[in-house]
Amino acid sequence: MASRVFCFYYDFPRSNDMHSHEMKEHVSVRHLSHLNFLFSGRGSRVYDRTMVRLTRRLYQRVIEDMVPLRLVEGKVLDAGTGPGTLARDIARRFPQLQVYGIDLSADMIRLAHEHAKRERVEERVHFDVGDVGHLPYPDHSFDVVVSTISLHHWHELEQPLRELYRVLRPGGKLWIYDARFIKTEVVEKAQASTPFAETQLEHQLVRTGLWPFAIYRRFALQRELQGEANGG
């Protein structure tokens, strides 16, 4: 059984009211970096109410991707969990799994705890404040690690990829989903200096049907089991 890392890049389609060059600027990394106020204080609640609608189809797709894994037990990490929507969705759909969510924003994690308690999944969903580049979990902790719409906030990719690799169990899977405007070459360059360096990057286009996340590109990196990597 092989381990895979998936990176999903979303395509923001053209709007009748916005020229293509304006759309590029609208969804640029610089523009998104100006939205950091949404991750703390009152902004975190605005983000929570807004993104739960915009990401619904994306999270449904993540759930669909998990079904074929047929996990009868295990742990899942949602890295960059925000208000914990995906983590709670996973916990409801797969009650046999323990789900963890981590985010830099203490306000987001506070919201995640509130939602989990209200939805009565707090015993199976655990939230922590922390950095994806310095995860507070032991080696080989998780069967699946997921990160959605978080990659573009990382100042650099190499250290987060090393950390996400570290906390995966042998044969485990890492899935990363983000906007299509992030260039494939950026991920390939980061991959080259991580434990994923010897794996081949694969990708395909997939439709979700909901604007602005109508199309995304799937990238897959495959990692061998530890025993296979050692020739065992």
KEKE-400578 format. One line per 3 residues: number of its first residue (from 0); their letters; for each residue x, y, z of C-alpha. Coordinates in steps of 0.02 Angstrom, whole numbers, plus 50000, padded with zeros to 5 digits. Each point is the difference from the previous one (the first is absolute). Example, Ala and Ser with C-alpha at 12.3 -4.5 7.8 and 13.67 -1.06 7.14 Angstrom:
0) as) 50615/49775/50390 | 50069/50172/49967
//
This chain:
0) mas) 50000/50000/50000 | 50070/50169/49951 | 49983/50170/50080
3) rvf) 49944/50149/49900 | 50002/50187/50018 | 49867/50090/49899
6) cfy) 50005/50186/49961 | 49838/50071/49929 | 50010/50168/49911
9) ydf) 49839/50094/49971 | 49962/50097/49841 | 49906/50164/50022
12) prs) 49897/50019/49838 | 49978/50166/49912 | 49860/50116/50053
15) ndm) 49894/50101/49876 | 50038/50153/50105 | 50187/49972/50017
18) hsh) 50135/49990/49867 | 50124/49856/50008 | 50145/50110/50058
21) emk) 49888/50073/50137 | 49949/49826/50055 | 50183/49950/50014
24) ehv) 50035/50148/50113 | 49841/49966/50099 | 50057/49825/50047
27) svr) 50185/50035/50016 | 50100/49938/50148 | 50033/50181/50049
30) hls) 49814/50036/50003 | 49966/49848/50109 | 50137/50050/50120
33) hln) 49903/50161/50033 | 49856/49895/50067 | 50094/49946/50155
36) flf) 49885/50108/50105 | 49867/49868/49968 | 50094/49873/50106
39) sgr) 49986/50087/50168 | 49875/50094/50107 | 49834/50041/49918
42) gsr) 50075/49960/49832 | 50012/49816/50045 | 49810/49991/50019
45) vyd) 49976/50087/49832 | 50117/49873/49922 | 49908/49858/50084
48) rtm) 49829/50054/49934 | 50064/50036/49825 | 50118/49855/49966
51) vrl) 49881/49866/50062 | 49898/50035/49843 | 50143/50025/49878
54) trr) 50092/49842/50051 | 49852/49881/50014 | 50034/49911/49835
57) lyq) 50186/49993/50035 | 49973/49915/50167 | 49876/49880/49922
60) rvi) 50135/49952/49877 | 50125/49970/50140 | 49874/49884/50083
63) edm) 49973/49908/49835 | 50188/49979/49980 | 50011/49923/50174
66) vpl) 49864/49869/49972 | 50107/49882/49893 | 50132/49994/50137
69) rlv) 49881/49891/50103 | 50082/50048/50164 | 49926/49898/50143
72) egk) 50098/50102/50128 | 50137/50129/50008 | 50036/50185/50010
75) vld) 49977/50143/49878 | 50082/50173/50011 | 49924/50156/49921
78) agt) 50148/50121/49985 | 49941/50180/49990 | 49829/49950/50064
81) gpg) 49933/50177/50025 | 49832/49986/50091 | 50010/49811/49985
84) tla) 49860/49973/49872 | 50089/49863/49902 | 50062/49913/50158
87) rdi) 49823/49990/50067 | 49934/49940/49832 | 50128/49860/50001
90) arr) 49955/49953/50179 | 49815/49989/49958 | 50027/49899/49841
93) fpq) 50132/49883/50076 | 49954/49975/50184 | 50132/49864/50016
96) lqv) 50140/50127/49976 | 50081/50125/50119 | 50018/50169/49916
99) ygi) 50123/50138/50044 | 50001/50179/49938 | 50139/50128/50019
102) dls) 50006/50185/49956 | 50109/50151/50040 | 49849/50104/50050
105) adm) 49943/49978/50180 | 49835/50083/49954 | 49969/49873/49863
108) irl) 50038/49857/50119 | 49882/50076/50128 | 49862/49999/49869
111) ahe) 50044/49820/49954 | 49978/49946/50181 | 49833/50090/50011
114) hak) 49934/49916/49843 | 50062/49827/50052 | 49915/50014/50169
117) rer) 49837/50060/49923 | 50003/49860/49871 | 50047/49872/50135
120) vee) 50156/49936/49915 | 50124/50074/50124 | 50053/49827/50062
123) rvh) 50063/49952/49827 | 50065/50168/49937 | 50152/50080/50083
126) fdv) 50059/50176/49960 | 50169/50080/50033 | 50078/50171/49970
129) gdv) 50162/49973/49905 | 50108/50023/49846 | 49997/49878/49854
132) ghl) 50189/50021/49992 | 50022/49943/50181 | 49865/49873/50037
135) pyp) 49977/49948/50183 | 49971/49817/49958 | 50114/49847/50009
138) dhs) 50070/49916/49846 | 49883/49883/49906 | 49843/50065/50088
141) fdv) 49875/50010/49857 | 49930/49887/49865 | 49940/50149/49898
144) vvs) 50052/50183/50004 | 49893/50127/49907 | 50028/50185/49968
147) tis) 49874/50108/49906 | 50022/50179/49936 | 50146/50025/50118
150) lhh) 50156/49975/49893 | 49999/50179/49932 | 50020/50065/50179
153) whe) 50161/49902/50031 | 50154/50112/49990 | 50099/49854/49928
156) leq) 49950/49823/49956 | 50149/49890/50041 | 49986/49997/50190
159) plr) 49811/49972/50003 | 50020/49856/49876 | 50136/49923/50108
162) ely) 49890/50014/50154 | 49846/49930/49915 | 50105/49855/49936
165) rvl) 50071/49972/50175 | 49830/49981/50085 | 49936/49879/49867
168) rpg) 50002/49816/50039 | 50087/49887/49872 | 49876/49978/49859
171) gkl) 49902/50152/50057 | 49933/50135/49884 | 50021/50188/49992
174) wiy) 49873/50102/49901 | 50023/50185/49967 | 49867/50104/49914
177) dar) 50027/50178/49943 | 49969/50129/49863 | 50055/49966/49823
180) fik) 50097/50164/49987 | 50137/49923/50108 | 50124/49939/49871
183) tev) 50041/49815/49988 | 50184/50046/49988 | 49994/50073/50176
186) vek) 49939/49834/50071 | 50126/49901/49896 | 50144/50107/50063
189) aqa) 49947/49977/50181 | 49973/49815/49974 | 50179/49979/49939
192) stp) 50073/50041/50172 | 49880/49894/50103 | 49977/49813/50030
195) fae) 49879/50002/49852 | 50146/50042/49883 | 50009/49830/49914
198) tql) 49815/49992/49958 | 49917/50051/49836 | 49878/50146/49998
201) ehq) 49837/49956/49910 | 49847/50107/49971 | 49827/50008/49920
204) lvr) 49857/50125/49984 | 49842/49967/50101 | 49837/50099/50004
207) tgl) 49898/50040/50156 | 49870/50108/49912 | 49994/50140/50129
210) wpf) 50073/50173/49965 | 50131/50060/50043 | 50069/49824/50028
213) aiy) 49932/49925/49839 | 50158/49914/49939 | 50152/49940/50093
216) rrf) 50156/49906/49950 | 50049/49844/50094 | 50184/49968/50031
219) alq) 50054/49832/50071 | 50165/49951/50079 | 50021/49818/50046
222) rel) 50103/49942/50149 | 50052/49821/50029 | 49972/49909/50162
225) qge) 50149/50014/50118 | 50041/49815/49979 | 49998/50014/49811
228) ang) 50110/50155/50005 | 50127/49902/50102 | 49991/49853/49882
231) g) 49899/49896/50122
//
